[in-house]
Amino acid sequence: MNWDDLRIIAAVRDEGTYAGASARLRIDETTVGRRLSRIERALGLRLFEAADGVRRPTRSCEAVLAHVEAMAAHAAEIGRLGASLEGPVGRLRIASTNTVAEAVLSPRASDFLRANPGLTLQFLTSSENVKFSRWEADLAIRLRKPDKGDFAISRLGDIKLYYFEPVTTEGEPILCAYPDELGAIPEMQFLRTKKARTRCVTDNVRVIRNLIRAHQAAGVLPEYVCADLLGDRRLRASLLPKRRDAWLLVQNHLKRDAATRVTIDWIRHCFRDLAQS
């Protein structure tokens, strides 16, 4: 079924002739007849009877027209949708780690979405990087500078890192670290200076945070998940000399898209707000 063909049924019903439908739809009269014959063959139905030079719809045609009119109403609503929404319209997929989405983006997303009713955000959260070159996401936030690729890369800012350890504990605190494949990140570079044996290995920042909050473990956390821990008197917090860079990846074909530009500005605001707070 082709929507352009289905519109012909309604035009012939309203005008009563192929010539009238042709003038209304601004297509050739022979095209009207050919397309109508194609629909009848596809449906196995007779749609019109000729009587006194007028094409009159059959009962089967009336049943088909009920659906066509409903489709036309929906098409009209779709056409009015853009005019009813203020600002840019679009759906954007943002890839990031779980904690960036939870602690940096989502707390600030409600105000952004209310201010931009035409936008929809889809958060793709994982500890694994999406295949950006295969368009699995429109935007991506990375905490390591990616290799060059067919996308735009810009720096969002840097993230403070804190080493937490309990002030008092029985024996050595449980040292938490990240997997070996993350050995180049500032967190792991700092932890390698510690003489204690690593007892907990995970790429989940919240797991490390929960162990530290129990006052029995030591580890490094980014600033966006440890604000409450900095005020905990049972923990000693040390600011690391190195920080973690945050990078924004944007698909090249979206760089000038209005919805994308607004979303990029919002993501930058989220990281500026994080730095100021």
Secondary structure, DSSP 8 states (H G I E B T S, - for coil): --HHHHHHHHHHHHHSSHHHHHHHHTS-HHHHHHHHHHHHHHHT---EEEETTEEEE-HHHHHHHHHHHHHHHHHHHHHHHHHHS-S--EEEEEEE-HHIIIIIIGGGHHHHHHH-TTEEEEEEE-SS---GGGTS-SEEEESS-----SEEEEEEEEE-EEEEEESS-SSS-EEEE--GGGTTSHHHHHHTT--S-EEEE-S-HHHHHHHHHTTSEEEEEEGGG-TTGGG-TTEEEEE-SS-EEEEEEEEGGGTT-HHHHHHHHHHHHHHHHHHH-
